C-alpha cells in the first residue's frame, strides 16, 4: 500500500504541475505476482491504480 501511495502522490504532483517530472523508486508492480496469485510483496499494480485515479480525478486522457 505504501508503494502504491508513493506512486499515486508522485503522479498527481507531476500531472498538476507541482513538480516537473519524477522517478518512483518502489517495488516493480507485478514483479513477483503471477496471473492469478499474488506473491512476495506484489499485491497491487501501482501503475494501473495511479493511471486510473488520474483519469477519474483529473480527467487525464492520455498516460504514457
N, C-alpha and C positions, 0 to 999 in steps of 0.2 A: 504494500500500500504506500509505503514511503517513496519507492521508486516511481510509482505512477504519479503521486502528488508532486514530486520534484519536476517531472517532465511536463505535467499539466501547467504548473506555475510558470515554468520557462516558456512554454508555448504561448501562453496568454500574454506574457510580457513582450515577447517578440511580435505577436500579432497586433498588439495595441500600440506598439512603437515605444514602449518604455525602455527597451534595450534594442540595439541594432540587430544583433544576432546572438546565438548561444550554442553551447555544446553540452549536452547532458551526459555526465559520466555515471551511468547507472547500469544495473544488470541488463543485458540484452533481452528484449521481450521475446518470450517463446524459446529461449536458448535451450532450456532443459525439458520443456514440455513436449509431449507427443500430441498427436492429433486429438485424442480423446482423454488424455490423462495429464494432469499437472505433475511436474517432477521438480525436485530441487526447490528453488525459491520462485520458480516461474509459474505464477497463478494467473496473472493478468497480462494482457497485451497492451503495454503502456502507450505505444504509438497509436494503436487503433482507438483507445479511450481518449487520448488527447485530441486526435483528429475529430472524433465525433463531438466532443464538447465544444471545440472551436466552431464547428458547423452549427451546432444548436444554439450556443450562447452569443456568438459574434457574427453569425451568418457568413462565415468564411466559405467561399465557394470552391476554391482550389487549394489543395495542400500537396506540397512536394515531399 
